[in-house]
Amino acid sequence: QLGIEQQQNQTNKVNKTFNTNIPSIYALGDVTGGPQLTPVALAEAMTLVDHLYGDNQKTMDYSNIATAVFTHPNIGCVGLTEAEARVKYTDIDIYRSDFRPMKHILSGSDERSLMKLIVDKATDRVLGVHVVGEGAGEILQGFAVALQCGATKAQFDQTIGIHPTAAEELVTMREPVSA
C-alpha cells in the first residue's frame, strides 16, 4: 500500500498539477475520476510535462470537451446540456433543427439528423452544441473550437455555411424553439 489518497469514487485524488498526496507520485487519465477520454488524458499528460519540465504555465480546462459516440447515427456534443445550462444560467434560448440532410433526400433515404444549440440570452454566448446524425464527431470538432473561443449566436449567424452539408444547419438556425 502506497497510501495514495482516494476520492469517494475510488479514484486517485490529485491537485491541479496531477500530484497525489505523495510528492513523487503523479496520476492522470482514467484513474483520477475526470472525463475518461483518450484526448483528455493526453492533454493532462502535456500539462504535467509542462509542469515538470516546462514553464509551468499550462492548466487543464475541462469545459467544452467535445465527445462523440460512433454509433449509427453518430451522437456528439460539446459544452453544456440544456439541463446543465438551465441550472447555471437564468435565461437561455434553445435552437433545434430536425431535418433530412440533402444527400439523404437525393438518395431517397429517410435518415434524419437532429441539431441543437443552447445559448445564454444575456450574453448571446453559445453554451452547447449537440448533433445526432452522420458525421457528428467530425462536425463538432470545429464547433468545439468556436465554443472554446467564446463564440456567440450572432457570430454563428454571420457565418456563411458550406452547402450542401449537414453542418450548415448549425449556422442557419434563426428562431429559438424555446426559452
C-alpha positions in Angstrom: 0.0 0.0 0.0 1.4 3.3 -1.1 -1.1 5.4 0.8 -2.3 7.4 -2.1 -5.4 9.4 -1.0 -8.6 8.3 -2.7 -11.7 10.2 -3.6 -15.2 8.9 -2.8 -15.5 7.2 -6.2 -12.2 5.2 -5.5 -10.1 7.3 -7.9 -6.8 9.0 -7.0 -7.1 12.4 -5.6 -4.8 14.9 -7.3 -4.1 18.6 -7.4 -4.1 20.9 -10.5 -0.6 19.6 -11.4 -1.7 15.9 -11.0 0.3 15.4 -7.9 -1.1 12.9 -5.4 -0.6 13.4 -1.7 2.7 11.7 -2.1 5.2 14.3 -3.6 6.9 11.9 -6.0 3.7 10.2 -7.4 1.6 11.8 -10.1 -1.7 10.4 -11.6 -3.7 11.4 -14.6 -6.3 10.0 -17.0 -9.0 7.5 -16.0 -7.5 6.9 -12.5 -8.3 10.5 -11.4 -12.0 10.4 -12.0 -12.1 13.0 -14.7 -13.6 12.5 -18.2 -12.5 9.1 -19.4 -11.4 10.1 -22.9 -8.1 9.5 -24.5 -7.6 13.1 -25.7 -8.3 14.3 -22.1 -5.5 12.0 -20.8 -3.2 13.3 -23.5 -3.9 16.9 -22.6 -3.4 16.1 -18.9 0.0 14.5 -19.8 1.1 17.5 -21.7 0.1 19.7 -18.8 2.1 17.5 -16.4 5.1 17.6 -18.7 4.9 21.4 -18.8 4.7 21.5 -15.0 7.7 19.2 -14.6 9.9 20.3 -17.5 8.5 23.4 -19.0 7.5 26.9 -17.8 4.5 25.6 -15.7 2.0 27.8 -17.5 -0.4 25.2 -18.7 -3.6 24.4 -16.8 -6.3 21.9 -17.7 -9.6 23.3 -18.8 -12.3 20.7 -18.7 -15.1 22.9 -20.1 -16.1 22.4 -23.7 -14.7 18.9 -24.2 -16.2 17.5 -27.3 -17.4 13.9 -27.3 -18.9 11.6 -29.8 -20.3 8.1 -29.9 -19.7 6.5 -33.3 -22.9 4.5 -33.5 -25.4 4.7 -36.3 -26.4 7.5 -36.2 -23.4 9.3 -34.6 -24.1 11.3 -31.5 -21.9 14.2 -30.4 -21.9 17.1 -28.0 -19.7 19.9 -26.8 -20.5 22.3 -23.9 -23.4 22.3 -21.6 -26.6 20.2 -22.0 -29.9 22.0 -21.8 -30.4 20.8 -18.2 -27.0 22.0 -17.1 -27.5 25.4 -18.8 -30.9 25.8 -17.0 -29.1 25.3 -13.7 -26.2 27.7 -14.4 -28.0 30.5 -16.4 -31.2 32.3 -15.7 -32.3 32.7 -19.3 -31.4 30.6 -22.2 -32.6 30.1 -25.8 -32.8 26.7 -27.5 -32.4 26.3 -31.2 -33.3 23.0 -32.7 -33.5 21.5 -36.1 -34.7 18.1 -37.1 -34.1 17.6 -40.8 -33.2 15.2 -43.7 -29.7 16.0 -45.0 -29.8 16.8 -48.7 -27.6 13.7 -49.5 -30.3 11.5 -48.0 -33.1 13.4 -49.8 -31.3 12.8 -53.1 -30.7 9.1 -52.4 -34.2 8.5 -51.1 -33.1 7.6 -47.6 -35.4 8.5 -44.7 -32.4 9.1 -42.4 -32.7 12.3 -40.4 -30.4 14.5 -38.3 -31.0 16.5 -35.2 -29.0 19.6 -34.2 -29.4 21.7 -31.1 -27.8 25.0 -29.9 -28.0 26.2 -26.3 -27.5 30.0 -26.0 -27.2 32.3 -23.0 -29.7 35.1 -23.7 -27.9 37.7 -21.6 -24.5 37.4 -23.4 -25.6 35.6 -26.7 -22.8 33.1 -26.0 -23.3 29.6 -27.4 -23.1 27.3 -24.4 -23.7 23.9 -26.1 -23.9 22.2 -29.4 -25.5 18.8 -29.9 -25.7 16.7 -33.0 -27.3 13.4 -33.8 -26.6 12.3 -37.3 -24.0 11.1 -39.8 -20.6 12.8 -39.1 -21.5 14.2 -35.7 -17.9 13.9 -34.4 -16.4 15.5 -37.5 -18.9 18.3 -37.4 -18.4 19.0 -33.7 -14.6 19.3 -33.7 -14.8 22.8 -35.4 -17.6 23.9 -33.2 -15.6 22.9 -30.1 -13.0 25.4 -31.1 -15.8 28.0 -31.5 -17.1 27.4 -28.1 -13.7 27.4 -26.5 -13.2 30.9 -28.1 -16.5 32.1 -26.6 -18.5 32.3 -29.9 -21.8 34.0 -29.8 -25.0 33.1 -31.7 -24.6 36.3 -33.7 -21.2 35.1 -34.9 -22.8 31.7 -35.8 -25.4 33.7 -37.7 -22.8 35.8 -39.6 -21.0 32.6 -40.8 -21.8 31.5 -44.3 -22.4 27.8 -44.3 -20.9 25.3 -46.7 -23.7 24.0 -48.9 -24.9 21.3 -49.1 -23.7 20.0 -45.8 -25.5 19.0 -42.6 -23.1 21.3 -40.6 -24.5 24.4 -42.3 -27.7 23.8 -40.3 -25.8 25.0 -37.1 -25.2 28.4 -38.7 -28.6 28.8 -40.3 -30.9 28.3 -37.3 -32.5 31.7 -36.7 -35.5 31.3 -34.4 -35.3 29.7 -30.9 -37.8 27.0 -30.3 -38.0 27.6 -26.6 -36.5 29.7 -23.8 
